[in-house]
Amino acid sequence: MQLTGAVAVITGAARGIGAALARRFEKENPAALVLSDLEPAPGILAADVSSEHDIQRLIAHTIDTHGRIDLFCSNAGILVEGGAGCPDAEWDRIWKVNVMSHVWAARALLPHFRQRGGGYFLQTVSAAGLLTAPGSAPYSVSKHAALAFGEWLAIHHRRDGVKVSCLCPQFVRTGMVESVQSPLRSWMVDTSIPPEAVAETVVEGLAAEQFLILPHPEVKEYFQRKATDYDRWLRGMDRLIREKEGG
Ligand SMILES: NC(=O)c1ccc[n+]([C@@H]2O[C@H](COP(=O)([O-])OP(=O)(O)OC[C@H]3O[C@@H](n4cnc5c(N)ncnc54)[C@H](O)[C@@H]3O)[C@@H](O)[C@H]2O)c1
């Protein structure tokens, strides 16, 4: 899809990848860019994506104001560190933000897209949706689920003209990576790419209408290795994470 002349909505647009997407999209001369985040700010509407009501309100407001939505970027997401021991409340919180936000956006927008003969969902997932998230089980699980939902949507609503891209970066230099508490933090920060590089790849991926948008091309190779020999991949990930925890 072309962003020129499009009406696009971005969630989680106050900082990080969402803010970089907004800055990059602006250069393509969209008809309108509607930015939202948890807290209102100049040029940013308040919408908590862990609330279906807020997502409905954001979508209704955009259609009322701009007449349509061409692209919905479901970008807001959170990280919860830890494993099986994470409290249920944290699993519930990340499930709503990282998974249900995409479901609720689709639920609210599919009738509009069907009526208009199509529309585009960009879901910010993560390489963790294809591989795993070192140090965070809730993030890995929620991002796998988000990717599964994106796949399902792309298959079952293709006939309605609905297109889906899932953005799956590895580490990106934003508040999320900088907030990591585990010993893996320095590895993640040191190997992270700037959000501007992610935004550039997104514009290319949207133009090509690719399902998987991979700002780190090596992720495709890791994903292929995982599919080719799962057991070898599991052993390799254990070794890598232990090495990075120690280093
Ligand atoms: N930073 C990375 O390394 C990385 C890698 C892969 C994927 N991602 C994904 O990219 C997306 C953006 O993350 P980021 O790195 O820019 O992080 P970030 O923390 O810099 O920005 C996230 C933004 O989302 C907002 N947000 C959080 N919860 C929200 C909610 N309930 N409702 C509305 N807005 C909310 C925050 O206020 C913030 O402005 C997330 O989905 C994240 O999982 C990040």
The ligand as an SDF file (V2000), in Angstrom:
LIG
                    3D

 44 48  0  0  0  0  0  0  0  0999 V2000
   12.1650   -2.1980   21.4940 N   0  0  0  0  0  0  0  0  0  0  0  0
   12.3290   -3.4180   21.0140 C   0  0  0  0  0  0  0  0  0  0  0  0
   13.4180   -4.0020   21.0940 O   0  0  0  0  0  0  0  0  0  0  0  0
   11.1940   -4.1130   20.3310 C   0  0  0  0  0  0  0  0  0  0  0  0
   11.4930   -5.2410   19.5540 C   0  0  0  0  0  0  0  0  0  0  0  0
   10.4570   -5.9040   18.9170 C   0  0  0  0  0  0  0  0  0  0  0  0
    9.1600   -5.4430   19.0420 C   0  0  0  0  0  0  0  0  0  0  0  0
    8.8940   -4.3440   19.8120 N   0  0  0  0  0  0  0  0  0  0  0  0
    7.4940   -3.9240   19.9150 C   0  0  0  0  0  0  0  0  0  0  0  0
    7.3790   -2.6100   19.4070 O   0  0  0  0  0  0  0  0  0  0  0  0
    6.2300   -1.9930   19.9650 C   0  0  0  0  0  0  0  0  0  0  0  0
    6.6100   -0.6040   20.4580 C   0  0  0  0  0  0  0  0  0  0  0  0
    7.5850   -0.7600   21.4930 O   0  0  0  0  0  0  0  0  0  0  0  0
    8.7760    0.2670   21.7200 P   0  0  0  0  0  0  0  0  0  0  0  0
   10.0360   -0.4900   21.6600 O   0  0  0  0  0  0  0  0  0  0  0  0
    8.5910    1.4590   20.8650 O   0  0  0  0  0  0  0  0  0  0  0  0
    8.5240    0.5810   23.2540 O   0  0  0  0  0  0  0  0  0  0  0  0
    8.3480    1.9550   24.0410 P   0  0  0  0  0  0  0  0  0  0  0  0
    8.1520    1.5250   25.4430 O   0  0  0  0  0  0  0  0  0  0  0  0
    9.4310    2.9010   23.6710 O   0  0  0  0  0  0  0  0  0  0  0  0
    7.0030    2.5590   23.4370 O   0  0  0  0  0  0  0  0  0  0  0  0
    5.7820    1.9270   23.6230 C   0  0  0  0  0  0  0  0  0  0  0  0
    4.6820    2.9670   23.6130 C   0  0  0  0  0  0  0  0  0  0  0  0
    3.4490    2.2740   23.8230 O   0  0  0  0  0  0  0  0  0  0  0  0
    2.7060    2.9560   24.8290 C   0  0  0  0  0  0  0  0  0  0  0  0
    1.8300    2.0290   25.5380 N   0  0  0  0  0  0  0  0  0  0  0  0
    2.1590    1.0750   26.4520 C   0  0  0  0  0  0  0  0  0  0  0  0
    1.0580    0.4680   26.9140 N   0  0  0  0  0  0  0  0  0  0  0  0
    0.0130    1.0380   26.2690 C   0  0  0  0  0  0  0  0  0  0  0  0
   -1.3870    0.8680   26.3290 C   0  0  0  0  0  0  0  0  0  0  0  0
   -1.9440   -0.0170   27.1710 N   0  0  0  0  0  0  0  0  0  0  0  0
   -2.1570    1.6230   25.5380 N   0  0  0  0  0  0  0  0  0  0  0  0
   -1.6090    2.5470   24.6930 C   0  0  0  0  0  0  0  0  0  0  0  0
   -0.3020    2.7730   24.5990 N   0  0  0  0  0  0  0  0  0  0  0  0
    0.4940    2.0390   25.3910 C   0  0  0  0  0  0  0  0  0  0  0  0
    3.7550    3.5700   25.7480 C   0  0  0  0  0  0  0  0  0  0  0  0
    3.2100    4.6490   26.4950 O   0  0  0  0  0  0  0  0  0  0  0  0
    4.8380    3.9860   24.7590 C   0  0  0  0  0  0  0  0  0  0  0  0
    4.6520    5.2960   24.2740 O   0  0  0  0  0  0  0  0  0  0  0  0
    5.7280   -2.9320   21.0660 C   0  0  0  0  0  0  0  0  0  0  0  0
    4.6550   -3.6850   20.5670 O   0  0  0  0  0  0  0  0  0  0  0  0
    6.9350   -3.8170   21.3150 C   0  0  0  0  0  0  0  0  0  0  0  0
    6.5780   -5.0670   21.8370 O   0  0  0  0  0  0  0  0  0  0  0  0
    9.8780   -3.6690   20.4430 C   0  0  0  0  0  0  0  0  0  0  0  0
  1  2  1  0
  2  3  2  0
  2  4  1  0
  4  5  1  0
  4 44  2  0
  5  6  2  0
  6  7  1  0
  7  8  2  0
  8  9  1  0
  8 44  1  0
  9 10  1  0
  9 42  1  0
 10 11  1  0
 11 12  1  0
 11 40  1  0
 12 13  1  0
 13 14  1  0
 14 15  2  0
 14 16  1  0
 14 17  1  0
 17 18  1  0
 18 19  2  0
 18 20  1  0
 18 21  1  0
 21 22  1  0
 22 23  1  0
 23 24  1  0
 23 38  1  0
 24 25  1  0
 25 26  1  0
 25 36  1  0
 26 27  1  0
 26 35  1  0
 27 28  2  0
 28 29  1  0
 29 30  1  0
 29 35  2  0
 30 31  1  0
 30 32  2  0
 32 33  1  0
 33 34  2  0
 34 35  1  0
 36 37  1  0
 36 38  1  0
 38 39  1  0
 40 41  1  0
 40 42  1  0
 42 43  1  0
M  CHG  2   8   1  16  -1
M  END
$$$$
